């Protein structure tokens, strides 16, 4: 390196890739939300539109398969937009560890793939539970009249979870990438270990963020404003030193929001 030259920045390509993927996901979600097919990203009106109804009829078990596929696509885009940037400390550390390997890119892709797999599993379960609630409410008029109570319960539960030991155990794991990687990466089965590293990181990420992500089902999984707000909060909680200070104000705000919903309906 010649005198006065700036030091190399080997993480710039990785940072650019993470930001590009996240930005592309935000753009795709915004375009989806502004399109005539915006309702396909949420649980309402799956088979009321002619084109989708025809597709459902053409695919075996299409009434289940097509909505599930579109829900999965929407959820993957949401995770890429909201959660992928929060993995940067782990990815940057792992990039340094495997920088000299010929398969470094494949290993990084395995970590990201494992992370998405964990969040996709949670998303499928959350969508299934939400669909079951809607299905039950549609067949139980008394329950349908109390649908607001479900939203209030989710808000209150997310607020209470802000003070749970589980949330902060998971957050500590996310905030300590060196210990996390050291416990899981040995290089003996590189791809499998990288995949497991991503899955485990995703599981801990779900563990600290699942309650906040459920708020998407209260306001609507197509709300970009809520997504942006939640993404900022979860990124701060996971990666910033002052993130733990959000614990009380956020918890109180969610509980107060739940109380406001109840007060508006009683």
N, C-alpha and C positions, 0 to 999 in steps of 0.2 A: 504494500500500500504506500503510495507516495505521501510525502509530508503534507499535512493539512487536509488530506482527503477525509471525507466523512466515513465513519465506520459502516460496514455492511449491515443491512437490515434484513436478515433472512426471513423474518416473520411477515414482511409486507405482502408477499404473494398469498399467504394463508389468510391474513387479515382481509385482503381484497376479496378473496373467494368467499369468506364468511359473510362479509358485508354485501357482496353481489347476490348471493343466494337469498339472504334475508330481504334485500331490497326487491328482488324479483318476486318473492312471495308476497310482499306487501302490495306490489303493483298488480299481481294476479288477483289478489283478494279484492282490491279496489275495483278492478275491471269487472270481476265477477259480480260484485255488489251493485255496480251501475248497469249491469246488463239485464235483459228481459228474463234471464234465468237466475236472478239473485235468490229467489225463494228456494232453489234447489240445494242451497248450502245449509238450510235449516230444516226443521222437521215438519213445517207446515206445507201443505199443498203439493206433495210429491207427485201424485198421479192426476192432478186436476188439469194439467197442461197437455195438449194433444201430442206434441212430439215425444215427451217423456212417457206418456201413457202408451204410445205405440212401441217405444223401445222396451218398456216393461213387458208388454205382451210378446215381443219377439224373442226375449231372452228367457230361457228356462228359469222358473221361479223369479221372474224379473221384478215382481213387486217387492221382493226382498233384496235381490242381488244388486239391482241398479241403484236404489237409494243408499244401500250400504257402501257401494263403491264411491258414490259421489260424496257421501259423508266422510269417508276415509280420505279422499282427495282434499276436501276442504280442511279437514283436521291436520293433515300433513302440511298444507300451506300455512295454517295458523302456527304450527310448531316451528316451521322454518322462519316465519316472520318474527314470532315473539320469543322463542326459547333458544334458538340456535346461537344468537349473539351472546347469551349468558354463559355459553360453554367456552368462551374465548380463553380464560386463564388455563383451563385444563388442556385445550388444544395447543396453545402456545408452548406449554411445558412439555407436552408429549412430542411436539414437533422438534424441540431441542434434543430430546432423548434419542429420537430415531433419525436425526438429521443425516447421519452418515450411512444409512441403509439404502440399498437400491429400491426397496419396497416401501419407502417412507410414505409415499402418497397413498398406496393401497392400505397401509395401516391406519392412516388418518381417516380415510374413507370408512374403514371398518368401525372406528370409534364413533364417527358421526352416524353411521348406519345403526349401530347398537343403541345410541341415544334416541334416535327416531323410533326404533322398535319398541322401547319402553314406553314412550309417550303415545305411540299408536295403540298399544295394548290398553292403556288407560282411556284413550279417546273412544275406542270401540266399546269398552265397558260403560263409560259415561253416556254415550249415545244410546246404547241399549237400555240403560236405566231410564233415560229421558223418554225414549219411545214407549217403554212400558208404562210410565206414568201417564203419558198422553193417551195411550190405548185404554188404560183403566178409567181415566177421567171421561173419555168419550162414551163409555158404557155404564158410567155411574153418575147420573145427573147431580146427586147430592155432593159428590166429590168435585165435580166440575165447577160448582158454585164456590168452592173453597180453593181454587187453584192458586189464588194469591198467597195462601198460607204456605204453599210449597216454596215460593220465592222468598217469603219472609224467613222460613226455616233455613234455607241455603245461606241467606245473608247473615243470619245470626250464627249459624255453624261456622262460616268462614271467619266471622269476627272472633268467636271463641277460640278457633284454632290458632289464632295469632299468639295466644299465650300457652299453647301446648308444648310439652317437652319434646314430642316427636318432631314438630316443625323445626325446632332449633337444633336438635340432633342432626337432622338432615341438612340444615343450613350449614352447620359446622363442617360436615363432610364436603359440601360443595365449596366452602371457603378455604379448604386445605388441599389444593390439588396435588401438592408434592407427596404428602402422606397417602393420598388416595391412589396415585399412580404407582408409588413404590410398593404398595401392598398387592398390586394386581399385575404389574408388568415385570416379567422375568426374561422374556425373549426366547423362551424354549419352544412355544407354539405361538408365533407372532400374531397371525391373523385371529386365532381364537382368543388370545389374551386381549388384543385390541378391541375385538367385538365385545368381550365381557366387560372391559373397561368402560366402553360406551353404554352398555346396558345398565351396569351398576350405577354409573353417573346419572343416567336417565331415571333410574328408580329413586335415587336420593332426590333428584330434581322434582320428580312427581311428588315425593313425600313432603317436600316443603311448599310446593306450589299448587297441589291439587285442589285445595279448597277455594283458592282465588280463581283457578281456571273454571270451576263449576259456576262461577258468576256469569260466565258466557251463556249458560243455559237459562239464566234468569232474565237477562236483558235481551239475549238473542245472539246466536253464534255468528251473525253477519255484521255485528256492530264494530266498525273500525275504530270509533272513538274509544269504546271500552277496551278493545284490544290494545290500543296504543297506551292507554293509562295503565292497564295491568302489566304490559310488557315493561314499562318504565319502573313500576313498583317492584316487580320480581327481579329485574336486573339490579336495582339498587340493593335489595335485600340480600341477593346472592354475592355481589361482587364489590360493593362499596363498604368502606370501614364504618361509615355512619348508617349503614342500612338497617342495623338492628334497632336504631331509634324510631323506625317506622312502626315497630311492634304495637305500641299503645295507641297512637293516633289512628292508625289504620283499623285496629281492632274496635276501637270505640266508634269510629265512623260507620263501620259495617253493622254493629249492633244497633246504633241509633237509626240507621237506614231500615233495619228490620222492624224496629219499633214504629217507625213512621208508616211502613206498609200496613202493619197491624192496625194502627190508629186510623188509617184512611178507610178501613173496611169494617170497623166495629162501631 
